[in-house]
Amino acid sequence: MSSVRLKRVYQILLVIVLLGAFLRFFKLYDFAIFLGDQGRDAIIMKRIVTFEHLPAVGPSSSVGQVYLGPFLLLFLWLRGFSVF
């Protein structure tokens, strides 16, 4: 590709990314929902961080007697999910 055409492709991609970011964060406060699952995970992760309890079984799923495993909570904590 020529440099002019390549520059045009980058400009179009930049417009798409900026439009997507705007649509993603537009009225974020109105659409963001903090439900029970996030609260439960935050409480469990706080207990992990403060060394109160290290779970051997993670949160239950909507399937019934199926659990996600404790590594999900540890991964969220290592990823920087703030609980304080």
N, CA, C and O atoms as a GROMACS GRO file, in nm:
protein
  336
    1MET      N    1   0.083  -0.118   0.000
    1MET     CA    2   0.000   0.000   0.000
    1MET      C    3   0.088   0.125   0.000
    1MET      O    4   0.198   0.126   0.054
    2SER      N    5   0.036   0.227  -0.061
    2SER     CA    6   0.110   0.353  -0.058
    2SER      C    7   0.093   0.417   0.078
    2SER      O    8   0.002   0.384   0.154
    3SER      N    9   0.182   0.511   0.109
    3SER     CA   10   0.179   0.572   0.242
    3SER      C   11   0.054   0.658   0.261
    3SER      O   12   0.003   0.669   0.373
    4VAL      N   13   0.003   0.719   0.153
    4VAL     CA   14  -0.119   0.800   0.163
    4VAL      C   15  -0.238   0.710   0.195
    4VAL      O   16  -0.322   0.745   0.278
    5ARG      N   17  -0.245   0.596   0.130
    5ARG     CA   18  -0.356   0.503   0.154
    5ARG      C   19  -0.346   0.441   0.293
    5ARG      O   20  -0.447   0.424   0.361
    6LEU      N   21  -0.225   0.409   0.335
    6LEU     CA   22  -0.204   0.353   0.469
    6LEU      C   23  -0.241   0.456   0.575
    6LEU      O   24  -0.300   0.421   0.677
    7LYS      N   25  -0.206   0.582   0.553
    7LYS     CA   26  -0.242   0.688   0.646
    7LYS      C   27  -0.394   0.703   0.657
    7LYS      O   28  -0.447   0.727   0.765
    8ARG      N   29  -0.462   0.689   0.544
    8ARG     CA   30  -0.609   0.698   0.542
    8ARG      C   31  -0.672   0.583   0.620
    8ARG      O   32  -0.769   0.603   0.692
    9VAL      N   33  -0.617   0.464   0.607
    9VAL     CA   34  -0.666   0.347   0.681
    9VAL      C   35  -0.649   0.370   0.830
    9VAL      O   36  -0.740   0.339   0.908
   10TYR      N   37  -0.535   0.425   0.873
   10TYR     CA   38  -0.512   0.453   1.014
   10TYR      C   39  -0.608   0.560   1.066
   10TYR      O   40  -0.654   0.552   1.180
   11GLN      N   41  -0.638   0.659   0.984
   11GLN     CA   42  -0.733   0.762   1.025
   11GLN      C   43  -0.872   0.704   1.044
   11GLN      O   44  -0.941   0.739   1.140
   12ILE      N   45  -0.913   0.616   0.955
   12ILE     CA   46  -1.045   0.552   0.967
   12ILE      C   47  -1.050   0.464   1.092
   12ILE      O   48  -1.149   0.464   1.164
   13LEU      N   49  -0.944   0.389   1.117
   13LEU     CA   50  -0.938   0.305   1.238
   13LEU      C   51  -0.941   0.390   1.364
   13LEU      O   52  -1.005   0.353   1.462
   14LEU      N   53  -0.873   0.503   1.363
   14LEU     CA   54  -0.873   0.592   1.478
   14LEU      C   55  -1.013   0.647   1.504
   14LEU      O   56  -1.056   0.654   1.619
   15VAL      N   57  -1.084   0.685   1.399
   15VAL     CA   58  -1.221   0.735   1.414
   15VAL      C   59  -1.311   0.626   1.471
   15VAL      O   60  -1.394   0.653   1.557
   16ILE      N   61  -1.294   0.504   1.423
   16ILE     CA   62  -1.377   0.392   1.473
   16ILE      C   63  -1.349   0.367   1.621
   16ILE      O   64  -1.442   0.347   1.699
   17VAL      N   65  -1.222   0.369   1.661
   17VAL     CA   66  -1.186   0.345   1.801
   17VAL      C   67  -1.237   0.458   1.889
   17VAL      O   68  -1.291   0.433   1.997
   18LEU      N   69  -1.222   0.582   1.846
   18LEU     CA   70  -1.270   0.695   1.925
   18LEU      C   71  -1.422   0.694   1.937
   18LEU      O   72  -1.476   0.724   2.044
   19LEU      N   73  -1.491   0.660   1.830
   19LEU     CA   74  -1.637   0.650   1.835
   19LEU      C   75  -1.680   0.537   1.929
   19LEU      O   76  -1.774   0.553   2.007
   20GLY      N   77  -1.611   0.425   1.921
   20GLY     CA   78  -1.642   0.314   2.010
   20GLY      C   79  -1.618   0.349   2.156
   20GLY      O   80  -1.698   0.313   2.242
   21ALA      N   81  -1.507   0.419   2.185
   21ALA     CA   82  -1.478   0.461   2.322
   21ALA      C   83  -1.584   0.558   2.372
   21ALA      O   84  -1.628   0.550   2.487
   22PHE      N   85  -1.624   0.652   2.286
   22PHE     CA   86  -1.727   0.747   2.326
   22PHE      C   87  -1.859   0.676   2.357
   22PHE      O   88  -1.923   0.703   2.458
   23LEU      N   89  -1.898   0.585   2.270
   23LEU     CA   90  -2.025   0.514   2.292
   23LEU      C   91  -2.017   0.422   2.413
   23LEU      O   92  -2.118   0.400   2.480
   24ARG      N   93  -1.900   0.370   2.443
   24ARG     CA   94  -1.884   0.282   2.558
   24ARG      C   95  -1.896   0.359   2.690
   24ARG      O   96  -1.958   0.312   2.785
   25PHE      N   97  -1.836   0.478   2.696
   25PHE     CA   98  -1.832   0.554   2.820
   25PHE      C   99  -1.938   0.662   2.830
   25PHE      O  100  -1.945   0.730   2.933
   26PHE      N  101  -2.020   0.681   2.729
   26PHE     CA  102  -2.127   0.780   2.732
   26PHE      C  103  -2.232   0.737   2.833
   26PHE      O  104  -2.288   0.627   2.824
   27LYS      N  105  -2.259   0.823   2.928
   27LYS     CA  106  -2.356   0.796   3.036
   27LYS      C  107  -2.325   0.667   3.111
   27LYS      O  108  -2.415   0.591   3.145
   28LEU      N  109  -2.198   0.644   3.136
   28LEU     CA  110  -2.156   0.523   3.206
   28LEU      C  111  -2.216   0.516   3.345
   28LEU      O  112  -2.254   0.408   3.391
   29TYR      N  113  -2.225   0.630   3.411
   29TYR     CA  114  -2.279   0.631   3.546
   29TYR      C  115  -2.426   0.586   3.548
   29TYR      O  116  -2.470   0.521   3.643
   30ASP      N  117  -2.500   0.620   3.445
   30ASP     CA  118  -2.641   0.582   3.440
   30ASP      C  119  -2.661   0.434   3.409
   30ASP      O  120  -2.760   0.374   3.452
   31PHE      N  121  -2.569   0.376   3.334
   31PHE     CA  122  -2.587   0.238   3.289
   31PHE      C  123  -2.508   0.135   3.370
   31PHE      O  124  -2.536   0.016   3.360
   32ALA      N  125  -2.411   0.179   3.450
   32ALA     CA  126  -2.332   0.086   3.530
   32ALA      C  127  -2.416   0.032   3.645
   32ALA      O  128  -2.479   0.109   3.718
   33ILE      N  129  -2.418  -0.097   3.661
   33ILE     CA  130  -2.499  -0.161   3.763
   33ILE      C  131  -2.408  -0.244   3.852
   33ILE      O  132  -2.326  -0.322   3.804
   34PHE      N  133  -2.423  -0.226   3.981
   34PHE     CA  134  -2.347  -0.304   4.079
   34PHE      C  135  -2.446  -0.398   4.146
   34PHE      O  136  -2.522  -0.356   4.234
   35LEU      N  137  -2.446  -0.523   4.105
   35LEU     CA  138  -2.543  -0.620   4.154
   35LEU      C  139  -2.484  -0.707   4.263
   35LEU      O  140  -2.371  -0.686   4.307
   36GLY      N  141  -2.561  -0.805   4.305
   36GLY     CA  142  -2.521  -0.892   4.414
   36GLY      C  143  -2.396  -0.973   4.388
   36GLY      O  144  -2.318  -0.997   4.480
   37ASP      N  145  -2.376  -1.017   4.264
   37ASP     CA  146  -2.258  -1.097   4.233
   37ASP      C  147  -2.130  -1.018   4.256
   37ASP      O  148  -2.034  -1.070   4.314
   38GLN      N  149  -2.128  -0.893   4.211
   38GLN     CA  150  -2.009  -0.811   4.230
   38GLN      C  151  -1.985  -0.782   4.377
   38GLN      O  152  -1.871  -0.780   4.423
   39GLY      N  153  -2.092  -0.759   4.452
   39GLY     CA  154  -2.079  -0.736   4.595
   39GLY      C  155  -2.026  -0.858   4.668
   39GLY      O  156  -1.940  -0.847   4.755
   40ARG      N  157  -2.079  -0.975   4.632
   40ARG     CA  158  -2.032  -1.099   4.693
   40ARG      C  159  -1.885  -1.121   4.664
   40ARG      O  160  -1.808  -1.157   4.754
   41ASP      N  161  -1.844  -1.099   4.539
   41ASP     CA  162  -1.704  -1.117   4.502
   41ASP      C  163  -1.614  -1.017   4.574
   41ASP      O  164  -1.504  -1.051   4.615
   42ALA      N  165  -1.662  -0.893   4.590
   42ALA     CA  166  -1.582  -0.792   4.660
   42ALA      C  167  -1.562  -0.829   4.806
   42ALA      O  168  -1.454  -0.810   4.860
   43ILE      N  169  -1.667  -0.880   4.871
   43ILE     CA  170  -1.655  -0.921   5.011
   43ILE      C  171  -1.558  -1.039   5.024
   43ILE      O  172  -1.475  -1.040   5.115
   44ILE      N  173  -1.569  -1.136   4.936
   44ILE     CA  174  -1.479  -1.252   4.942
   44ILE      C  175  -1.335  -1.209   4.917
   44ILE      O  176  -1.243  -1.256   4.984
   45MET      N  177  -1.315  -1.118   4.820
   45MET     CA  178  -1.179  -1.073   4.791
   45MET      C  179  -1.122  -0.990   4.906
   45MET      O  180  -1.002  -0.996   4.933
   46LYS      N  181  -1.206  -0.915   4.975
   46LYS     CA  182  -1.160  -0.842   5.093
   46LYS      C  183  -1.113  -0.939   5.201
   46LYS      O  184  -1.012  -0.915   5.267
   47ARG      N  185  -1.186  -1.049   5.217
   47ARG     CA  186  -1.145  -1.150   5.316
   47ARG      C  187  -1.014  -1.218   5.276
   47ARG      O  188  -0.936  -1.257   5.362
   48ILE      N  189  -0.990  -1.231   5.146
   48ILE     CA  190  -0.863  -1.288   5.100
   48ILE      C  191  -0.750  -1.192   5.130
   48ILE      O  192  -0.645  -1.233   5.182
   49VAL      N  193  -0.770  -1.064   5.100
   49VAL     CA  194  -0.665  -0.964   5.118
   49VAL      C  195  -0.630  -0.944   5.265
   49VAL      O  196  -0.513  -0.927   5.299
   50THR      N  197  -0.731  -0.946   5.352
   50THR     CA  198  -0.707  -0.927   5.494
   50THR      C  199  -0.674  -1.058   5.566
   50THR      O  200  -0.665  -1.060   5.689
   51PHE      N  201  -0.656  -1.164   5.492
   51PHE     CA  202  -0.620  -1.296   5.545
   51PHE      C  203  -0.722  -1.351   5.644
   51PHE      O  204  -0.685  -1.427   5.734
   52GLU      N  205  -0.849  -1.313   5.630
   52GLU     CA  206  -0.955  -1.370   5.714
   52GLU      C  207  -0.993  -1.509   5.668
   52GLU      O  208  -1.015  -1.599   5.750
   53HIS      N  209  -1.000  -1.527   5.536
   53HIS     CA  210  -1.049  -1.654   5.482
   53HIS      C  211  -0.995  -1.673   5.341
   53HIS      O  212  -1.005  -1.582   5.258
   54LEU      N  213  -0.940  -1.788   5.314
   54LEU     CA  214  -0.896  -1.823   5.179
   54LEU      C  215  -0.988  -1.934   5.130
   54LEU      O  216  -0.979  -2.047   5.177
   55PRO      N  217  -1.077  -1.904   5.035
   55PRO     CA  218  -1.178  -2.002   4.994
   55PRO      C  219  -1.118  -2.118   4.916
   55PRO      O  220  -1.029  -2.100   4.833
   56ALA      N  221  -1.167  -2.237   4.945
   56ALA     CA  222  -1.126  -2.356   4.871
   56ALA      C  223  -1.218  -2.380   4.752
   56ALA      O  224  -1.182  -2.450   4.658
   57VAL      N  225  -1.338  -2.321   4.759
   57VAL     CA  226  -1.436  -2.334   4.651
   57VAL      C  227  -1.477  -2.192   4.614
   57VAL      O  228  -1.504  -2.110   4.701
   58GLY      N  229  -1.482  -2.165   4.485
   58GLY     CA  230  -1.518  -2.032   4.438
   58GLY      C  231  -1.668  -2.010   4.437
   58GLY      O  232  -1.743  -2.090   4.493
   59PRO      N  233  -1.712  -1.903   4.375
   59PRO     CA  234  -1.855  -1.872   4.372
   59PRO      C  235  -1.935  -1.972   4.290
   59PRO      O  236  -1.883  -2.031   4.194
   60SER      N  237  -2.059  -1.991   4.327
   60SER     CA  238  -2.143  -2.085   4.253
   60SER      C  239  -2.192  -2.021   4.125
   60SER      O  240  -2.205  -1.899   4.115
   61SER      N  241  -2.220  -2.104   4.027
   61SER     CA  242  -2.273  -2.054   3.900
   61SER      C  243  -2.425  -2.069   3.899
   61SER      O  244  -2.483  -2.121   3.994
   62SER      N  245  -2.486  -2.024   3.793
   62SER     CA  246  -2.632  -2.032   3.784
   62SER      C  247  -2.680  -2.172   3.744
   62SER      O  248  -2.800  -2.195   3.737
   63VAL      N  249  -2.587  -2.264   3.718
   63VAL     CA  250  -2.624  -2.398   3.675
   63VAL      C  251  -2.673  -2.482   3.793
   63VAL      O  252  -2.751  -2.575   3.774
   64GLY      N  253  -2.629  -2.451   3.912
   64GLY     CA  254  -2.672  -2.528   4.028
   64GLY      C  255  -2.553  -2.564   4.114
   64GLY      O  256  -2.490  -2.476   4.172
   65GLN      N  257  -2.523  -2.690   4.122
   65GLN     CA  258  -2.411  -2.737   4.205
   65GLN      C  259  -2.279  -2.730   4.130
   65GLN      O  260  -2.194  -2.818   4.148
   66VAL      N  261  -2.259  -2.629   4.047
   66VAL     CA  262  -2.135  -2.608   3.973
   66VAL      C  263  -2.070  -2.482   4.027
   66VAL      O  264  -2.134  -2.378   4.039
   67TYR      N  265  -1.941  -2.492   4.061
   67TYR     CA  266  -1.868  -2.380   4.117
   67TYR      C  267  -1.759  -2.336   4.020
   67TYR      O  268  -1.705  -2.418   3.946
   68LEU      N  269  -1.727  -2.207   4.023
   68LEU     CA  270  -1.631  -2.152   3.929
   68LEU      C  271  -1.486  -2.176   3.971
   68LEU      O  272  -1.397  -2.169   3.886
   69GLY      N  273  -1.461  -2.203   4.094
   69GLY     CA  274  -1.326  -2.228   4.140
   69GLY      C  275  -1.267  -2.105   4.207
   69GLY      O  276  -1.302  -1.992   4.173
   70PRO      N  277  -1.178  -2.126   4.301
   70PRO     CA  278  -1.122  -2.014   4.377
   70PRO      C  279  -1.027  -1.928   4.294
   70PRO      O  280  -1.000  -1.814   4.331
   71PHE      N  281  -0.975  -1.981   4.185
   71PHE     CA  282  -0.878  -1.905   4.107
   71PHE      C  283  -0.941  -1.785   4.037
   71PHE      O  284  -0.871  -1.690   4.003
   72LEU      N  285  -1.072  -1.787   4.016
   72LEU     CA  286  -1.140  -1.670   3.960
   72LEU      C  287  -1.125  -1.551   4.052
   72LEU      O  288  -1.094  -1.441   4.006
   73LEU      N  289  -1.146  -1.570   4.181
   73LEU     CA  290  -1.134  -1.460   4.276
   73LEU      C  291  -0.990  -1.414   4.290
   73LEU      O  292  -0.964  -1.295   4.300
   74LEU      N  293  -0.897  -1.508   4.291
   74LEU     CA  294  -0.756  -1.470   4.300
   74LEU      C  295  -0.712  -1.396   4.175
   74LEU      O  296  -0.632  -1.303   4.182
   75PHE      N  297  -0.764  -1.437   4.059
   75PHE     CA  298  -0.732  -1.368   3.934
   75PHE      C  299  -0.786  -1.226   3.936
   75PHE      O  300  -0.717  -1.133   3.894
   76LEU      N  301  -0.908  -1.207   3.984
   76LEU     CA  302  -0.965  -1.073   3.993
   76LEU      C  303  -0.882  -0.986   4.086
   76LEU      O  304  -0.860  -0.868   4.057
   77TRP      N  305  -0.835  -1.042   4.197
   77TRP     CA  306  -0.755  -0.966   4.291
   77TRP      C  307  -0.619  -0.930   4.229
   77TRP      O  308  -0.573  -0.816   4.243
   78LEU      N  309  -0.556  -1.024   4.162
   78LEU     CA  310  -0.426  -0.996   4.100
   78LEU      C  311  -0.440  -0.896   3.985
   78LEU      O  312  -0.346  -0.821   3.956
   79ARG      N  313  -0.555  -0.895   3.920
   79ARG     CA  314  -0.577  -0.805   3.808
   79ARG      C  315  -0.597  -0.661   3.856
   79ARG      O  316  -0.595  -0.568   3.775
   80GLY      N  317  -0.616  -0.642   3.984
   80GLY     CA  318  -0.626  -0.509   4.037
   80GLY      C  319  -0.767  -0.466   4.073
   80GLY      O  320  -0.795  -0.347   4.080
   81PHE      N  321  -0.856  -0.561   4.096
   81PHE     CA  322  -0.992  -0.528   4.136
   81PHE      C  323  -0.987  -0.471   4.276
   81PHE      O  324  -0.953  -0.542   4.370
   82SER      N  325  -1.019  -0.346   4.291
   82SER     CA  326  -1.009  -0.278   4.420
   82SER      C  327  -1.130  -0.311   4.507
   82SER      O  328  -1.244  -0.301   4.461
   83VAL      N  329  -1.106  -0.349   4.629
   83VAL     CA  330  -1.215  -0.379   4.722
   83VAL      C  331  -1.219  -0.281   4.838
   83VAL      O  332  -1.305  -0.294   4.926
   84PHE      N  333  -1.131  -0.185   4.841
   84PHE     CA  334  -1.128  -0.089   4.951
   84PHE      C  335  -1.171   0.046   4.903
   84PHE      O  336  -1.175   0.141   4.982
   0.00000   0.00000   0.00000
